[in-house]
Amino acid sequence: MQTITYEQRGSLAFVKLNRPEAMNAFNYDMLAELGQIAEAIRINPDIRVVVIRGAGEKAFSVGADLKERKTLTDEKVKRNIYKIGEVFSTIENLPQPTIAMINGYAFGGGMELALSCDFRIMVDDTAVGLTETGLAIIPGAGGTQRLPRLIGEAKALELILTARRLKATEALDYGVVTRIAAREDLESVTAAFADTMLANGPIALQQAKFAIKNGMNTDLQTGLQIERKAYEITIPTEDRLEALAAFGEKRKPVFKGK
């Protein structure tokens, strides 16, 4: 059975973690397959937004496959840690906007995958958390770096050092997730959110994401230079001219990503 399933619907890419019998825990094969799919998405000009979810209803992902890990040598544990970090960084750096549709538990590495996405939409009857310190380890796939950048150092320290599991309303209050939704509405809420981005210029989406992500890691003046260069890329595009024409003709623009 494939550990990852992939489907493209129009300009939307749907990536599903497909080990429901293991609560979508990550083994090495799953990480390798997820990395290959992420690389294929990165170079696909037809994909404008990416949604990642878990198979089944119990879990988005509960992180590393501990049954596999018990069988691994220290060298292979290091191999897995390197691989998961590499794959999640690839997802974080995708040019397209990414949404983690958290359809169930997201713990440890599962939460770190969600943090590598741009947005997190969470079902209201589950829980999330970076729970690694409870296993005498630390988040090793970006959690100690991405969470404080998202919610601030003090809150991140609290959540990681206590290994606390957050209910949906708590996760929203902490700023860990973007939205919460009832289980029966999760897919429609996610689709509606994706549609608000799909209505906009795809090159502009990618350049805005690039400017924000890269500008956040530098000083203001350098960030402003990054923004200016990103803006310049949108100037000669057909989509920009289409937007101006549509405005003048009082109609919705039809963007082609050119």
Secondary structure, DSSP 8 states (H G I E B T S, - for coil): --SEEEEEETTEEEEEE--GGGTT-B-HHHHHHHHHHHHHHHT-TT--EEEEEESSSSEEE-SB-HHHHTT--HHHHHHHHHHHHHHHHHHHT-SS-EEEEE-SEEETHHHHHHHHSSEEEEETT-EEE--GGGGTS---SSHHHHHHHHH-HHHHHHHHHHT--EEHHHHHHHTS-SEEE-GGGHHHHHHHHHHHHHTS-HHHHHHHHHHHHHHTTS-HHHHHHHHHHHHHHHTT-HHHHHHHHHHHHTS-------
